[in-house]
Structures are given as structure tokens and as C-alpha cells.
Amino acid sequence: MSVDHLLAASVYTFSLGRLGATTGALLGLAGVIIAWRALARPTSRPGAVPAIAAGLISLALGGLVAATAKGDLGTGNGLGGAYVALFLGLVATGLGGLAVSRSRRAC
């Protein structure tokens, strides 16, 4: 057995890395949904700024977990969730920025 397998968290253990990655991924997903709705109706839903905020928080949490995770993917330290949080945070920030620019053009 390698050292990574000995240090791997069990399936039922919810470590701090998993908690941070899950929180970041859920915030990123919420930001993507808010930004998508702000893009669909730019004048009736002011959701671009909260989408950008959720995306930036998701990027920060995902980056923190990815930087501090010990081991590789599958060891239970939240590295896979951190990558998902980084991706969703980037998408939420980009869509939120697009919604802000479209709402400024409409005014």
C-alpha cells in the first residue's frame, strides 16, 4: 500500500477539505444559476452582482482547498470538489460580468 492510501479519508468522513470544496461548489452553482437568470431577463432581475460575488467566493474556496489538499484525487481531501468549485466559480464570474455589461448597455 502506498502512503496516500493509508492517509485517505473514509467514505463517511466529512473532512474540512471536503466541507470547503462542497461549500465552494454549491456557491459556484448558485452563482451560475443567478447569472443565467440575470442574462435571461436583464431588466427585471438584478442578479449580476450577487452572481459575481458568489463566483469569487467559490474561486477563493476552491483555490484554498486545492492549494492545501494533501494527496491526489480520490484520497478524500476534497481536491476533486475544489476543481469543481474553481470551474463553477470561473463560469459564475464570467456570466455575471457578461450580465453586468449587458445591463449597462440596455440602460
Short mmCIF file of the C-alpha atoms (twelve columns), coordinates in Angstrom:
data_MODEL
# 
_entry.id   MODEL 
# 
loop_
_atom_site.group_PDB 
_atom_site.id 
_atom_site.type_symbol 
_atom_site.label_atom_id 
_atom_site.label_alt_id 
_atom_site.label_comp_id 
_atom_site.label_asym_id 
_atom_site.label_seq_id 
_atom_site.Cartn_x 
_atom_site.Cartn_y 
_atom_site.Cartn_z 
_atom_site.pdbx_PDB_model_num 
ATOM 1   C CA . MET A 1   0.000   0.000  0.000   1 
ATOM 2   C CA . SER A 2   1.175   3.491  -0.715  1 
ATOM 3   C CA . VAL A 3   1.207   6.277  1.823   1 
ATOM 4   C CA . ASP A 4   -1.653  8.074  0.061   1 
ATOM 5   C CA . HIS A 5   -3.938  5.093  0.529   1 
ATOM 6   C CA . LEU A 6   -3.063  4.890  4.202   1 
ATOM 7   C CA . LEU A 7   -3.821  8.585  4.682   1 
ATOM 8   C CA . ALA A 8   -7.041  8.514  2.647   1 
ATOM 9   C CA . ALA A 9   -10.213 9.524  4.441   1 
ATOM 10  C CA . SER A 10  -13.012 7.009  4.673   1 
ATOM 11  C CA . VAL A 11  -16.185 7.360  2.668   1 
ATOM 12  C CA . TYR A 12  -18.191 8.565  5.654   1 
ATOM 13  C CA . THR A 13  -15.634 11.068 6.950   1 
ATOM 14  C CA . PHE A 14  -16.502 14.654 6.119   1 
ATOM 15  C CA . SER A 15  -13.185 16.455 6.464   1 
ATOM 16  C CA . LEU A 16  -12.580 20.185 6.421   1 
ATOM 17  C CA . GLY A 17  -11.315 19.954 2.841   1 
ATOM 18  C CA . ARG A 18  -14.478 18.212 1.707   1 
ATOM 19  C CA . LEU A 19  -16.603 20.772 3.536   1 
ATOM 20  C CA . GLY A 20  -14.786 23.721 1.955   1 
ATOM 21  C CA . ALA A 21  -14.884 22.192 -1.518  1 
ATOM 22  C CA . THR A 22  -18.576 21.344 -1.236  1 
ATOM 23  C CA . THR A 23  -19.420 24.819 0.025   1 
ATOM 24  C CA . GLY A 24  -17.435 26.392 -2.789  1 
ATOM 25  C CA . ALA A 25  -19.051 24.178 -5.405  1 
ATOM 26  C CA . LEU A 26  -22.560 24.931 -4.135  1 
ATOM 27  C CA . LEU A 27  -21.837 28.668 -4.076  1 
ATOM 28  C CA . GLY A 28  -20.462 28.447 -7.599  1 
ATOM 29  C CA . LEU A 29  -23.543 26.573 -8.769  1 
ATOM 30  C CA . ALA A 30  -25.794 29.169 -7.153  1 
ATOM 31  C CA . GLY A 31  -23.782 31.915 -8.851  1 
ATOM 32  C CA . VAL A 32  -24.147 30.233 -12.243 1 
ATOM 33  C CA . ILE A 33  -27.912 29.924 -11.788 1 
ATOM 34  C CA . ILE A 34  -28.276 33.538 -10.643 1 
ATOM 35  C CA . ALA A 35  -26.139 34.806 -13.527 1 
ATOM 36  C CA . TRP A 36  -28.055 32.696 -16.036 1 
ATOM 37  C CA . ARG A 37  -31.333 34.158 -14.819 1 
ATOM 38  C CA . ALA A 38  -29.865 37.682 -14.909 1 
ATOM 39  C CA . LEU A 39  -28.831 37.102 -18.520 1 
ATOM 40  C CA . ALA A 40  -32.281 35.798 -19.463 1 
ATOM 41  C CA . ARG A 41  -34.056 38.894 -18.148 1 
ATOM 42  C CA . PRO A 42  -31.554 41.723 -17.734 1 
ATOM 43  C CA . THR A 43  -34.018 44.439 -16.716 1 
ATOM 44  C CA . SER A 44  -36.278 42.565 -14.305 1 
ATOM 45  C CA . ARG A 45  -33.713 40.564 -12.293 1 
ATOM 46  C CA . PRO A 46  -30.806 42.412 -10.714 1 
ATOM 47  C CA . GLY A 47  -28.699 39.341 -10.020 1 
ATOM 48  C CA . ALA A 48  -25.419 40.060 -11.750 1 
ATOM 49  C CA . VAL A 49  -23.580 41.435 -8.723  1 
ATOM 50  C CA . PRO A 50  -24.565 38.569 -6.367  1 
ATOM 51  C CA . ALA A 51  -23.535 36.111 -9.084  1 
ATOM 52  C CA . ILE A 52  -20.100 37.711 -9.326  1 
ATOM 53  C CA . ALA A 53  -19.765 37.701 -5.526  1 
ATOM 54  C CA . ALA A 54  -20.738 34.028 -5.296  1 
ATOM 55  C CA . GLY A 55  -18.331 33.195 -8.113  1 
ATOM 56  C CA . LEU A 56  -15.421 34.980 -6.446  1 
ATOM 57  C CA . ILE A 57  -16.084 33.285 -3.111  1 
ATOM 58  C CA . SER A 58  -16.278 29.949 -4.916  1 
ATOM 59  C CA . LEU A 59  -12.955 30.651 -6.634  1 
ATOM 60  C CA . ALA A 60  -11.357 31.564 -3.310  1 
ATOM 61  C CA . LEU A 61  -12.628 28.453 -1.503  1 
ATOM 62  C CA . GLY A 62  -11.733 26.154 -4.380  1 
ATOM 63  C CA . GLY A 63  -8.252  27.641 -4.643  1 
ATOM 64  C CA . LEU A 64  -7.676  27.360 -0.899  1 
ATOM 65  C CA . VAL A 65  -8.721  23.718 -0.777  1 
ATOM 66  C CA . ALA A 66  -6.732  22.860 -3.915  1 
ATOM 67  C CA . ALA A 67  -3.622  24.516 -2.501  1 
ATOM 68  C CA . THR A 68  -3.822  22.812 0.885   1 
ATOM 69  C CA . ALA A 69  -5.094  19.337 -0.094  1 
ATOM 70  C CA . LYS A 70  -2.707  16.533 0.702   1 
ATOM 71  C CA . GLY A 71  -2.684  13.665 -1.731  1 
ATOM 72  C CA . ASP A 72  -4.210  13.169 -5.144  1 
ATOM 73  C CA . LEU A 73  -7.739  12.841 -6.430  1 
ATOM 74  C CA . GLY A 74  -9.678  10.154 -4.661  1 
ATOM 75  C CA . THR A 75  -7.927  10.404 -1.303  1 
ATOM 76  C CA . GLY A 76  -10.887 12.129 0.340   1 
ATOM 77  C CA . ASN A 77  -9.279  15.508 0.895   1 
ATOM 78  C CA . GLY A 78  -11.639 17.488 -1.317  1 
ATOM 79  C CA . LEU A 79  -9.353  18.020 -4.299  1 
ATOM 80  C CA . GLY A 80  -11.962 16.937 -6.856  1 
ATOM 81  C CA . GLY A 81  -14.554 19.208 -5.294  1 
ATOM 82  C CA . ALA A 82  -12.036 22.046 -5.292  1 
ATOM 83  C CA . TYR A 83  -11.590 21.672 -9.045  1 
ATOM 84  C CA . VAL A 84  -15.369 21.731 -9.494  1 
ATOM 85  C CA . ALA A 85  -15.615 24.836 -7.284  1 
ATOM 86  C CA . LEU A 86  -12.889 26.562 -9.310  1 
ATOM 87  C CA . PHE A 87  -14.642 25.781 -12.583 1 
ATOM 88  C CA . LEU A 88  -18.106 26.846 -11.391 1 
ATOM 89  C CA . GLY A 89  -16.697 29.988 -9.788  1 
ATOM 90  C CA . LEU A 90  -14.995 30.947 -13.024 1 
ATOM 91  C CA . VAL A 91  -18.191 30.363 -15.021 1 
ATOM 92  C CA . ALA A 92  -20.325 32.286 -12.498 1 
ATOM 93  C CA . THR A 93  -17.926 35.233 -12.505 1 
ATOM 94  C CA . GLY A 94  -17.794 35.297 -16.296 1 
ATOM 95  C CA . LEU A 95  -21.553 35.058 -16.752 1 
ATOM 96  C CA . GLY A 96  -22.094 37.675 -14.039 1 
ATOM 97  C CA . GLY A 97  -19.689 40.037 -15.779 1 
ATOM 98  C CA . LEU A 98  -21.498 39.461 -19.057 1 
ATOM 99  C CA . ALA A 99  -24.826 40.206 -17.349 1 
ATOM 100 C CA . VAL A 100 -23.420 43.446 -15.901 1 
ATOM 101 C CA . SER A 101 -22.171 44.588 -19.293 1 
ATOM 102 C CA . ARG A 102 -25.493 43.764 -20.956 1 
ATOM 103 C CA . SER A 103 -27.487 45.565 -18.279 1 
ATOM 104 C CA . ARG A 104 -25.343 48.685 -18.714 1 
ATOM 105 C CA . ARG A 105 -25.890 48.612 -22.472 1 
ATOM 106 C CA . ALA A 106 -29.658 48.348 -22.003 1 
ATOM 107 C CA . CYS A 107 -29.821 51.475 -19.835 1 
# 
